[in-house]
């Protein structure tokens, strides 16, 4: 199912994002709604997959999500009212985000950092196992992962202008020179 959700993300994400933005005129609201849409797609993947016209079905989800978002935005004052994802749904969403958003940046890293991050972070291998797999010392493995993370962060920050609130929470992003947003 991960590959099918990834395929839907790749095929429809930009189109749905434009549609949502045309309705909201807010980048933050657009990103929030788009995330909700893909959570609904993951939760109801069987229905999405079985639909005769997938695009029409997805736009139905988007319209409902836009309506729900603005209704809830006015009414929610307590975070405990927001439904939480199950562990499987959260894992699937994280995998989809990693495949679509993070992997292209990792692929831009120098080979030794790309390899270390791909194994340690994407394959969820411990740094001790990474050291054994690459036939390097544990200290060297830790260093490669740490430097890889730093270089990954630099690449992402070069690409996107992030805005944060006074608490350091991300509130908006503007694409500088790529289509990562």
C-alpha positions in Angstrom: 0.0 0.0 0.0 2.9 2.4 0.6 3.9 2.5 -3.0 0.3 3.2 -4.1 -0.1 6.1 -1.6 3.3 7.4 -2.7 2.1 7.2 -6.3 -1.1 9.2 -5.4 1.1 11.7 -3.6 3.4 12.1 -6.6 0.6 12.3 -9.1 -1.9 14.5 -7.3 -0.1 16.5 -4.6 0.8 19.6 -6.6 -2.6 19.7 -8.3 -4.5 19.3 -5.0 -2.3 21.9 -3.3 -3.1 24.5 -6.0 -6.8 23.7 -5.7 -6.7 24.1 -1.9 -4.7 27.3 -2.1 -7.2 28.8 -4.5 -9.9 28.2 -1.9 -7.9 29.3 1.2 -5.4 31.8 0.0 -3.2 30.8 2.9 -0.1 28.7 2.6 -0.3 27.5 6.2 -4.0 26.5 5.8 -3.2 24.8 2.5 -0.5 22.7 4.0 -2.7 21.7 7.0 -5.6 20.7 4.7 -3.3 18.8 2.3 -1.9 16.8 5.2 -5.4 16.0 6.4 -6.4 14.9 2.9 -3.5 12.5 2.8 -4.3 11.2 6.2 -7.8 10.5 5.0 -6.4 8.8 1.9 -4.3 6.5 4.0 -7.2 5.7 6.4 -9.6 5.0 3.5 -7.1 3.7 0.9 -9.3 0.7 0.0 -12.2 3.1 -1.0 -9.8 5.4 -2.9 -8.2 2.5 -4.7 -11.6 1.0 -5.7 -13.1 4.3 -6.9 -14.0 4.4 -10.7 -12.7 8.0 -11.0 -9.8 8.5 -8.6 -9.3 12.2 -9.4 -13.0 12.9 -8.7 -12.9 10.9 -5.5 -9.8 12.8 -4.3 -11.4 16.2 -5.0 -14.4 15.1 -3.0 -12.1 14.3 -0.1 -10.4 17.7 -0.6 -13.7 19.7 -0.6 -14.9 17.9 2.5 -11.5 18.5 4.2 -11.6 22.2 3.4 -15.1 22.5 4.9 -14.1 20.4 8.0 -10.9 22.4 8.4 -12.6 25.7 8.6 -15.5 24.4 10.8 -13.0 22.9 13.2 -10.6 25.8 13.1 -13.3 28.0 14.6 -14.4 25.5 17.2 -11.2 23.7 18.4 -9.6 25.2 21.4 -8.4 22.0 23.0 -5.7 19.8 21.4 -7.3 16.7 23.0 -10.2 17.0 20.5 -7.9 16.4 17.5 -8.0 12.7 16.5 -4.6 11.0 16.7 -3.1 8.7 14.0 -2.7 5.1 14.8 0.9 3.8 14.8 0.5 2.2 11.4 -1.0 5.3 9.9 1.7 7.5 11.4 4.4 5.1 10.0 2.9 5.1 6.6 2.6 8.9 6.5 6.2 9.2 7.6 7.4 6.7 4.9 5.5 8.7 2.3 7.0 12.0 3.4 10.5 10.4 3.5 10.1 9.0 0.0 8.7 12.1 -1.6 10.3 14.9 0.3 13.5 13.9 2.1 14.9 11.2 -0.3 15.6 13.7 -3.1 17.7 15.8 -0.7 19.6 12.7 0.6 20.4 11.8 -2.9 22.2 15.1 -3.4 24.6 14.4 -0.5 28.2 13.1 -1.1 28.2 9.3 -1.4 29.5 8.5 2.0 26.9 10.6 3.8 24.1 9.5 1.5 25.0 5.9 2.2 25.2 6.4 6.0 21.9 8.3 6.2 20.1 6.0 3.9 21.0 3.0 5.9 20.7 4.5 9.4 17.7 6.7 8.9 15.6 5.2 6.1 16.3 1.5 6.8 16.2 2.1 10.6 19.6 0.4 11.2 21.5 1.2 14.4 24.8 3.0 14.1 26.6 -0.1 15.5 25.1 -2.2 12.7 25.9 0.6 10.2 29.6 0.5 11.3 29.6 -3.3 10.8 27.9 -3.1 7.4 30.3 -0.4 6.1 33.3 -2.0 7.8 34.2 1.2 9.6 34.6 2.0 13.3 31.5 2.9 15.4 32.9 6.4 16.0 33.3 6.9 12.3 29.7 5.7 11.6 28.4 8.1 14.3 30.4 10.9 12.7 29.1 10.2 9.2 25.5 10.1 10.3 25.9 13.3 12.2 27.7 15.1 9.4 25.1 13.7 6.9 22.3 15.1 9.0 24.0 18.5 9.1 24.6 18.5 5.4 21.0 17.4 4.8 19.7 20.3 7.0 21.9 22.7 5.0 20.5 21.5 1.7 16.9 21.8 2.9 17.5 25.3 4.3 19.2 26.4 1.0 16.1 25.2 -0.8 13.3 26.5 1.4 12.8 29.7 3.5 11.2 28.6 6.7 9.3 30.9 9.0 8.7 30.1 12.6 6.6 31.6 15.4 8.1 32.9 18.7 8.3 29.4 20.1 10.3 28.0 17.2 7.4 26.1 15.6 7.4 26.1 11.8 4.5 28.1 10.5 5.3 28.6 6.8 7.7 27.8 4.1 8.5 29.5 0.8 10.2 27.7 -2.1 13.4 29.5 -3.1 14.7 27.5 -6.0 13.1 24.0 -6.1 9.6 22.4 -6.0 9.9 20.8 -2.6 6.9 22.7 -1.2 
